[in-house]
Structures are given as C-alpha cells and as structure tokens.
C-alpha cells in the first residue's frame, strides 16, 4: 500500500465529525436476541430513559436525522473532496437498521470501532471518543435505540472513489491514532470533575472539533483542545487552551455553564456548529452534568499561545484603509445592537470589545457571521434568542473585510486586518 494512499484516506475518514457511517452486519440472526432486558418493566423503562439522556449527551440525533426526516433514519450527506458519505439508519428496523444487533454488537461498535460482522468503521464515527463510554451506558443507549420507531429505509451507500472506499486501509490509521479503553477516573480529582471529563472526552467527543488534525488526518495529541478548522463546515473551533481564543482560564464557571446550557452568557453566544450542539444536546442535560462539564473545562491547562492558522495577510497601509472604512460601516449597521463602544447588551447582544472570538488569529468565524448572520440556539432557558442578520447581499467583499477589520482592531482588541480575498473564499461556504 502506498503511503500517499493511506494519508489521503485518513484525511477523508475524519472530516465528517460525529457521523456514524453505514455499517455492515450479517443476515443470519433473525431474532431480537440482543434486547437490553431489565428485571421488570419499570426497570426497563428507567433504562430506556437513561439511554435517551445519554444519546442526547452524545448528540446522536444530529448526524443520524435529516432535517425534516424520521429520527435516526440516517441519510445525512457529508460531502468530501473524495466523494460523499451518508449517515446510516440506526433505528431498530430488521432489514435496514440495527434491529438484529445485540448488546455486544452495539458495544463493539462503540468501544472498538468494529461493526457487527467485525468490519472496520470509519473514524468519522467518533469511536476514538466513544471507547471511553462504560458498558452500562452503552447498554442503556442500545436499549433506547431499540425503543424508537423502526424506519424501513435503507442506509444510502457512500459515494467514495477508489481507494477511499476500502475499509481495510483503516488498519494503519487505527494503529497510529486509536487507543481502546473505557474512561478511568482520576483519584486525585473530585467526583464532579471526573463526571465532566467523562462527558467531555467520551460521549461529548468535544475534541473532534476543538483539536487540530495532522497530515494523516489524525488528532495532534500535543494540541488537544487547542482548536482547529472544522472540515467541510468551514467554521473555526477555537482553542480552549488559550485565553487569546476561547480559553476558559479566566471565565467564571457559571459563564461556562450558561453558555453550554443556553447558548448565551455574559461572555458571549454560540453560533454555527456549536449552536447545533447546544440545541440538540446540551440544553437537555441536567444542571449537575452541565456544571460538571464546566468544572472540567475550567481546569484544562492553559497555554500562552494558540496555534497559528494559515491566514491571508494585508499590507499595513491597506489594513489602515480598511479600518477607517469599517468604522463607518459599523456605525451604520452594527452599533445599534453592539453599541458604539463595542460593549453590546449581553446576553442578548454579545460584546465585541475584549471578545476572544473576535480577535483570534483566525478570522473565519466573524467573517461568516457578517456574511451569513445567524441565531444562537433556541433553548428552554432562552426560547427566543436575538439573532444577527446576514449582510452578504448588502456588503461587498471589501466592505465585509473592512467592518471585520474594524471590530478586530478597535476598543483594545488585538486582532489583525482581514483580506477581502478571505471573505470571497468564505462567501460560498456551506451555511452549516
């Protein structure tokens, strides 16, 4: 096998973050002999309820449900440079879903990244994180999925080019980047901290977006939670280890918890892919678990510097021209909500002054917000969020670059000027 082919395949298999690809199973087992049976109907109901909660924590519905489609019936397309991947049907349908899977089959997929018949799963399905999930929690999720309405819809096969459709090529990737094993509690930490670590590192698989990948498509172990561009979606997942980005070292634990639970806090609001996570998953989690996650995130070691993403640069002179032009555009279009001093009106209108997400080395997110607008997630605690209108049709590439340059370099912010070419590159990016 050529090294180039392995590298290229590895790049494919991680791009569809949190997408469980179609899996294979043998057709010889015609019995539902894997049902997670509890001692009594009451126990079974409690197990299913627990499984539903854990499936929410793992955000399973986001990848396995097409917008407007049947829950967990799959079919969500994940376009890649090497073809399109489609998420599978994981309802308990015998013909097309996981109706013939046993508890052991399901745990094998979660824990080892292998399907019912032993074939390898692409690591777009986050088994590198789910391997940390306990057997008891895996069984509960399995019980819940067995309880949902079966959908008799086939999983659409991937449309990947050769050799990227050869699963046996994943052996090399797994050797380098996969370490099997359930989460082991740190006895030097509190119960709350360990619960947060279990949820963040396991079911939450937060590192899949907030950790950059190397040339082989594997996570950079030395850069865990240090941020990176989310492939395909063209959003930047900021570093959680640097206060120059979204580092949480100087955040109050309550602000972290508010952001996770509601999508807004006094420190800012979530948009893009993270808004979907809050909407589909985090808002349904208990206050205890949210606080545990916040407690763990608060303790992630902070580094002085964030990784430097590739960034188009402008000359100092042109940057000064953009800054001046951006001041007027901001006054005409933005100051009403975000205030002339950039302090906004939190939590409805987040501050832009001293906002790490605005002045990060990567300007991807503020550019996308100006172009496409958006809303924080609608949650129980914030059912009618205030949104940001799109300006793609109203402002040219140079004007967008100017106003983003202005907010990145004003009110004490330490961002750099933005290139109109970068705006042009992101103008056609997918909206989610």
RODREN-394970 format. One record per residue (C-alpha): residue number from 1; x, z, y. Coordinates in Angstrom, 3 decimals, always signed. Each point is the difference from the previous one (the first is absolute). Example, Ala and Ser with C-alpha at 12.3 -4.5 7.8 and 13.67 -1.06 7.14 Angstrom:
BEGIN
  pos         u         w         v
    1   +12.300    +7.800    -4.500
    2    +1.370    -0.660    +3.440
END
This chain:
BEGIN
  pos         u         w         v
    1    +0.000    +0.000    +0.000
    2    +1.390    -0.966    +3.384
    3    +0.516    +2.812    +2.488
    4    -1.721    -2.046    +2.682
    5    -3.181    -0.207    -2.058
    6    -0.086    +3.748    -0.571
    7    +0.479    +0.664    +3.694
    8    -2.756    -2.396    +0.955
    9    -2.409    +1.468    -2.536
   10    +0.743    +3.500    +1.170
   11    -0.903    -1.008    +3.525
   12    -3.375    -1.181    -1.215
   13    -0.991    +2.987    -2.020
   14    +0.109    +2.532    +2.804
   15    -1.725    -1.886    +2.764
   16    -3.561    +0.822    -1.001
   17    +0.304    +3.708    +0.690
   18    -2.416    +2.080    -2.027
   19    -1.456    -3.057    -1.766
   20    -0.504    +0.443    -3.740
   21    +0.463    -3.468    -1.410
   22    -2.036    -1.339    -2.921
   23    +1.012    +1.728    -3.191
   24    -0.313    -1.108    -3.584
   25    -1.566    +1.739    -2.961
   26    -0.610    -0.837    -3.615
   27    -3.542    -0.777    -1.061
   28    +0.017    +1.768    -3.335
   29    -1.423    +3.338    +1.143
   30    -3.776    -0.346    +0.327
   31    -0.760    +3.693    +0.462
   32    -0.005    +2.109    +3.137
   33    +2.244    +2.410    -1.803
   34    +1.964    +0.958    +3.084
   35    -2.714    +1.705    +1.989
   36    +1.282    +3.220    +1.555
   37    -2.482    +2.340    -1.706
   38    -0.305    +3.504    +1.347
   39    -1.477    +2.957    -1.872
   40    -3.434    -0.142    +1.680
   41    -1.930    -2.401    +2.241
   42    +0.705    +2.352    +2.889
   43    +3.713    -0.111    -0.742
   44    -0.149    -3.792    -0.250
   45    -1.772    -0.224    +3.363
   46    +2.634    +2.243    +1.555
   47    +2.768    -2.156    -1.494
   48    -1.567    -3.174    +1.402
   49    -0.382    +1.598    +3.423
   50    +3.640    +1.035    -0.081
   51    +0.988    -3.519    -1.030
   52    -1.966    -1.521    +2.859
   53    +1.843    +2.249    +2.449
   54    +3.381    -0.925    -1.483
   55    -0.855    -3.706    +0.012
   56    -0.731    +0.400    +3.707
   57    +3.360    +1.710    +0.456
   58    +1.639    -2.979    -1.694
   59    -1.997    -2.452    +2.176
   60    -0.916    -1.995    -3.111
   61    -3.099    -1.534    +1.563
   62    +1.960    -1.741    +2.763
   63    +1.803    -2.406    -2.305
   64    -2.565    -0.338    -2.759
   65    -3.013    -0.844    +2.145
   66    -0.488    -3.199    +1.967
   67    -1.735    +0.540    +3.318
   68    -3.713    -0.256    -0.717
   69    +0.602    -0.097    -3.766
   70    -0.745    +2.350    -2.880
   71    +2.097    +3.133    -0.112
   72    +3.132    -0.214    -2.148
   73    -0.854    -3.566    -1.151
   74    +3.320    -1.283    +1.342
   75    +0.670    -3.469    +1.339
   76    +1.806    +0.958    +3.213
   77    +2.508    -2.798    +0.723
   78    +3.575    +0.870    +0.900
   79    +1.716    -3.089    +1.410
   80    +3.781    -0.139    -0.491
   81    +2.647    -2.687    +0.590
   82    +0.061    -0.449    -3.772
   83    -3.730    -0.386    -0.538
   84    -3.095    +2.159    +0.132
   85    -0.606    +3.187    -1.967
   86    -3.483    +1.379    -0.686
   87    -0.977    +3.589    -0.728
   88    -1.825    +0.619    -3.278
   89    -3.390    +1.278    -1.066
   90    +0.413    +3.685    -0.921
   91    -3.669    +0.761    -0.641
   92    -0.932    +1.126    -3.569
   93    -1.139    -3.492    -1.002
   94    +0.964    -0.754    -3.609
   95    +0.676    -3.682    +0.552
   96    +1.750    -0.150    +3.354
   97    +0.730    +3.579    +1.064
   98    +1.582    +3.043    -1.626
   99    -2.965    +0.801    -2.265
  100    +2.182    -0.085    -3.102
  101    +2.822    +2.032    +1.472
  102    +0.644    +3.497    -1.307
  103    +1.251    +3.003    +1.921
  104    +3.429    -0.687    -1.458
  105    -0.111    -3.628    +1.138
  106    -0.890    +1.035    +3.525
  107    +2.659    +2.699    +0.149
  108    +2.574    -2.471    -1.323
  109    -0.766    -2.351    +2.883
  110    +0.185    +2.805    +2.561
  111    +3.056    +1.704    -1.442
  112    +2.120    -2.810    -1.424
  113    -1.247    -3.168    +1.677
  114    -1.007    -1.583    -3.297
  115    -3.340    -1.498    -0.902
  116    -2.203    +0.722    -3.026
  117    +1.961    -2.475    -2.097
  118    +3.363    +1.234    +1.270
  119    +0.620    -2.880    +2.408
  120    +1.734    +0.811    +3.285
  121    -1.997    +0.462    +3.190
  122    +1.244    -1.332    +3.292
  123    +1.128    +2.840    +2.317
  124    -2.475    -1.196    +2.611
  125    -2.080    +2.503    -1.972
  126    +1.720    +3.178    +1.188
  127    +0.888    +1.430    -3.398
  128    +3.368    +1.020    +1.463
  129    -2.038    +2.593    +1.928
  130    -2.867    +0.505    -2.447
  131    +2.470    +1.013    -2.701
  132    +0.067    +3.374    +1.805
  133    -3.734    +0.543    -0.646
  134    -0.778    +2.630    -2.637
  135    -1.702    -0.921    -3.255
  136    -2.988    +2.160    +0.941
  137    -0.483    -1.844    +3.288
  138    +0.446    -3.370    -1.691
  139    -2.687    +0.924    -2.542
  140    -2.338    +1.032    +2.817
  141    +0.448    -3.319    +1.815
  142    -0.597    -1.785    -3.294
  143    -3.214    +1.965    -0.535
  144    -1.193    -0.940    +3.472
  145    +0.738    -3.696    -0.446
  146    -1.901    +0.121    -3.300
  147    -3.011    +1.311    +1.916
  148    -0.282    -2.793    +2.566
  149    -2.288    -2.977    -0.515
  150    +1.595    -2.655    -2.230
  151    +0.396    -3.377    +1.670
  152    +0.135    -3.014    -2.308
  153    +2.370    -2.037    +2.156
  154    +3.324    -1.313    -1.298
  155    +3.225    +0.976    +1.682
  156    +1.322    -3.067    +1.723
  157    +3.410    -1.026    -1.323
  158    +2.943    -0.073    +2.335
  159    +1.049    -3.296    +1.466
  160    +3.745    +0.634    -0.115
  161    +2.586    -2.717    -0.421
  162    +2.519    -0.012    -2.827
  163    +2.081    +2.102    -0.561
  164    -1.818    +2.667    +2.013
  165    -2.804    +0.106    -2.557
  166    +2.348    +1.192    -2.741
  167    -0.598    +3.739    -0.429
  168    +2.982    +0.527    -2.292
  169    +2.243    -0.574    +3.007
  170    -1.144    +3.380    +1.290
  171    +2.282    +1.815    -2.451
  172    +2.973    -0.270    +2.339
  173    -1.984    +1.220    +2.986
  174    -1.309    +3.007    -1.929
  175    +3.500    +0.907    -1.155
  176    +1.188    +0.173    +3.585
  177    -2.972    +1.483    +1.813
  178    -2.373    +1.845    -2.328
  179    +0.413    +3.584    -1.136
  180    -2.836    +1.218    -2.220
  181    -1.164    +3.599    +0.296
  182    -2.752    +2.296    +1.248
  183    +0.474    +1.946    +3.203
  184    +2.028    +3.175    -0.426
  185    -0.793    +2.814    +2.411
  186    +2.803    +1.359    +2.163
  187    +0.062    +3.754    -0.722
  188    +1.643    +0.683    +3.368
  189    -3.022    -1.405    +1.865
  190    -3.534    +1.274    +0.468
  191    -2.988    -1.018    -2.094
  192    -1.399    -1.803    +3.044
  193    +3.227    -1.947    +0.559
  194    +0.159    -1.057    -3.645
  195    -3.610    -1.143    +0.074
  196    +0.760    -2.107    +3.056
  197    +3.100    -1.494    -1.615
  198    -1.986    -0.840    -3.145
  199    -2.646    -1.834    +2.025
  200    +2.402    -1.798    +2.356
  201    +2.537    -1.054    -2.625
  202    -2.477    -0.600    -2.837
  203    -3.589    -1.071    +0.489
  204    +0.445    -0.723    +3.705
  205    +3.018    -2.282    -0.698
  206    +0.815    +0.242    +3.716
  207    +3.597    -1.035    -0.551
  208    -1.035    -3.502    -1.040
  209    -0.663    -0.877    +3.645
  210    +2.216    +2.494    +1.816
  211    +3.164    -0.815    -1.988
  212    +1.888    -3.235    +0.561
  213    +0.896    -2.275    -2.898
  214    +3.306    -1.629    -0.833
  215    +0.897    -3.596    -0.857
  216    -1.227    +0.533    -3.560
  217    -3.383    +1.249    +1.114
  218    +0.755    +3.577    -1.000
  219    -0.388    +3.112    +2.156
  220    +3.105    +1.139    +1.864
  221    +0.396    +3.495    -1.406
  222    +2.154    +1.153    +2.908
  223    -2.694    -1.111    +2.434
  224    -3.039    +1.752    -1.457
  225    -2.764    +0.213    +2.619
  226    +2.342    -1.637    +2.532
  227    -2.466    -2.780    +0.783
  228    -0.184    -3.722    -0.559
  229    -2.024    -3.152    +0.528
  230    -3.040    -0.155    -2.284
  231    +0.293    -3.394    -1.719
  232    -2.885    -2.446    +0.363
  233    -1.932    +2.218    +2.396
  234    +2.591    -0.331    +2.767
  235    -0.312    +3.565    +1.218
  236    +2.910    +2.390    +0.355
  237    -0.287    +3.292    -1.871
  238    +1.966    +2.329    +2.280
  239    +2.702    +2.353    -1.101
  240    -1.199    +3.495    -0.842
  241    +3.583    +1.258    +0.134
  242    +0.837    -0.810    +3.612
  243    -1.568    +1.468    +3.123
  244    +0.783    -3.309    +1.696
  245    -2.763    -1.521    -2.100
  246    -2.687    +2.003    -1.777
  247    +2.254    +2.818    -1.062
  248    -2.069    +3.111    -0.321
  249    +2.629    +2.603    +0.721
  250    -1.383    +0.786    +3.454
  251    -3.682    -0.386    -0.937
  252    -2.256    +2.983    -0.434
  253    -1.327    +0.226    -3.556
  254    -3.556    -0.136    +1.373
  255    +0.683    -3.326    +1.724
  256    +1.297    -1.463    -3.272
  257    -3.044    +1.291    -1.866
  258    -2.394    -1.337    +2.659
  259    +1.588    -3.441    -0.159
  260    -0.252    -0.114    -3.806
  261    -3.566    +1.294    -0.162
  262    -1.638    -1.708    +2.980
  263    +2.348    -2.804    +1.046
  264    +0.483    +1.463    +3.482
  265    +1.860    +2.958    +1.459
  266    +1.419    +1.122    +3.291
  267    +3.210    -1.816    -0.935
  268    -1.539    -3.390    -0.724
  269    -2.304    -2.059    -2.194
  270    +0.439    -2.124    -3.118
  271    -0.708    -3.728    -0.144
  272    +0.613    -2.835    -2.423
  273    +0.710    +0.814    -3.671
  274    +0.201    +3.754    +0.664
  275    -3.504    -0.064    +1.468
  276    -1.229    -1.398    -3.317
  277    +1.761    +2.793    -1.882
  278    -1.696    +2.641    +2.142
  279    -3.385    -1.715    -0.265
  280    +0.066    -0.593    -3.769
  281    +1.969    +3.020    -1.126
  282    +1.230    +2.793    +2.222
  283    -3.240    +0.852    +1.809
  284    -1.517    +0.989    -3.357
  285    +2.736    +2.470    -0.876
  286    -0.475    +3.733    +0.351
  287    +1.391    +1.848    +2.996
  288    +2.244    +1.906    -2.400
  289    +1.563    -3.191    -1.365
  290    +0.326    -1.567    +3.450
  291    +1.761    +3.123    +1.256
  292    +2.243    -0.054    -3.068
  293    +0.954    -3.614    +0.694
  294    +0.651    +0.824    +3.658
  295    +2.120    +2.989    -1.030
  296    +2.118    -2.194    -2.265
  297    +0.335    -2.827    +2.540
  298    +1.067    +2.474    +2.648
  299    +3.007    +0.960    -2.125
  300    +1.309    -3.505    -0.740
  301    +3.638    +0.111    +1.170
  302    +0.382    -1.594    +3.412
  303    +2.825    -2.386    +0.752
  304    +1.398    -0.785    +3.398
  305    -0.469    -3.724    -0.325
  306    -2.665    -2.274    -1.451
  307    +0.984    -3.220    -1.770
  308    +0.464    -2.902    +2.376
  309    -2.393    -2.809    -0.921
  310    +0.823    -3.581    +0.885
  311    -1.249    -0.440    +3.540
  312    +0.022    -3.055    +2.265
  313    +1.737    +0.949    +3.243
  314    -0.436    -1.234    +3.555
  315    +2.588    -0.102    +2.730
  316    +0.128    +2.917    +2.429
  317    -1.108    -2.276    +2.853
  318    -2.975    -1.438    -1.869
  319    -0.926    +3.473    -1.229
  320    -0.160    +1.155    +3.622
  321    -2.300    -2.890    +0.868
  322    -2.291    +0.864    -2.925
  323    -0.078    +3.648    +1.052
  324    -1.124    -0.895    +3.513
  325    -2.653    -2.429    -1.246
  326    -1.200    +2.503    -2.586
  327    -0.679    +2.663    +2.622
  328    -2.722    -2.126    +1.600
  329    -1.486    -1.014    -3.362
  330    -0.132    +3.663    -1.004
  331    -1.717    +1.006    +3.248
  332    -2.611    -2.746    -0.448
  333    -0.715    +0.472    -3.708
  334    +1.246    +3.317    -1.350
  335    +0.091    +2.740    +2.642
  336    -3.732    +0.687    -0.133
  337    +0.356    +1.515    -3.486
  338    +3.685    +0.941    -0.222
  339    +0.365    +1.128    +3.646
  340    +2.499    -1.216    +2.558
  341    +2.418    +2.723    -1.102
  342    -0.325    -1.003    -3.656
  343    -1.372    +3.386    -1.068
  344    -3.320    -1.416    -1.214
  345    -2.938    +2.216    -0.851
  346    +0.760    +1.337    -3.500
  347    -1.277    -0.037    -2.610
  348    -2.362    -2.823    +1.035
  349    +2.647    -2.031    +1.826
  350    +3.482    +0.858    -1.265
  351    +2.889    +0.556    +2.392
  352    +2.595    -2.753    +0.366
  353    +2.503    +2.140    +1.863
  354    +2.443    +1.744    -2.334
  355    -1.702    -1.678    -2.954
  356    +2.485    -0.647    -2.803
  357    -2.024    -2.846    -1.469
  358    +0.269    -1.877    +3.307
  359    +3.753    +0.327    +0.477
  360    +1.252    -0.453    -3.566
  361    +2.712    -2.629    -0.539
  362    -2.693    -2.109    -1.668
  363    -2.606    -1.277    +2.457
  364    -2.216    -1.487    -2.720
  365    -2.817    +2.550    +0.224
  366    -0.559    +0.054    +3.788
  367    +0.146    -3.804    +0.073
  368    -2.614    -0.206    -2.738
  369    -2.226    +2.512    +1.738
  370    +0.042    -1.988    +3.247
  371    -0.619    -3.267    -1.842
  372    -2.601    +1.119    -2.518
  373    -1.369    +3.292    +1.292
  374    -1.563    +2.320    -2.522
  375    -1.659    +3.311    -0.664
  376    +1.147    +3.233    -1.533
  377    -1.930    +0.652    -3.220
  378    -3.568    +1.227    +0.190
  379    +0.086    +3.402    -1.671
  380    -2.409    +2.895    -0.408
  381    +1.815    +1.947    +2.688
  382    +0.276    -3.048    +2.279
  383    -2.939    -2.274    -0.883
  384    +0.046    -2.087    +3.182
  385    +3.645    -0.652    +0.872
  386    +0.968    -1.703    +3.223
  387    +1.689    -3.342    -0.575
  388    +2.486    -2.375    +1.553
  389    -1.231    -3.488    +0.942
  390    +2.050    -3.035    -1.046
  391    +1.883    -1.914    +2.677
  392    +1.257    -2.927    -2.090
  393    -2.381    -2.411    +1.694
  394    +0.443    +1.399    +3.510
  395    +3.784    +0.351    +0.199
  396    +2.795    -2.474    -0.701
  397    +3.002    +0.845    -2.166
  398    +2.049    +0.711    +3.105
  399    -2.735    +2.222    +1.483
  400    -0.318    +1.992    -3.232
  401    +3.765    +0.376    -0.103
  402    -0.079    +1.153    +3.623
  403    -2.623    +2.726    -0.402
  404    +1.573    +1.276    -3.253
  405    +3.384    +0.032    +1.748
  406    -1.550    +2.014    +2.832
  407    -1.524    +2.690    -2.209
  408    +3.217    +0.223    -2.069
  409    +2.179    +0.545    +3.076
  410    -2.192    +2.046    +2.380
  411    -0.782    +3.712    +0.506
  412    +3.306    +1.008    -1.574
  413    -0.476    -2.117    -3.147
  414    +3.257    -1.333    -1.403
  415    -1.155    -3.222    -1.654
  416    +1.503    -3.418    +0.583
  417    -1.413    -3.252    +1.343
  418    -2.053    -2.200    -2.326
  419    +0.572    -3.696    -0.597
  420    -2.919    -2.454    +0.456
  421    +1.234    -1.665    -3.189
  422    -0.687    +3.176    -1.939
  423    -3.536    +0.023    +1.391
  424    -0.399    -3.608    -1.092
  425    +1.199    +0.851    -3.512
  426    -2.581    +2.806    -0.305
  427    -2.926    -1.832    +1.598
  428    -0.966    -1.608    -3.311
  429    +0.708    +3.071    -2.165
  430    -2.805    +1.214    -2.313
  431    -2.344    +2.510    +1.624
  432    +0.238    +2.524    -2.880
END
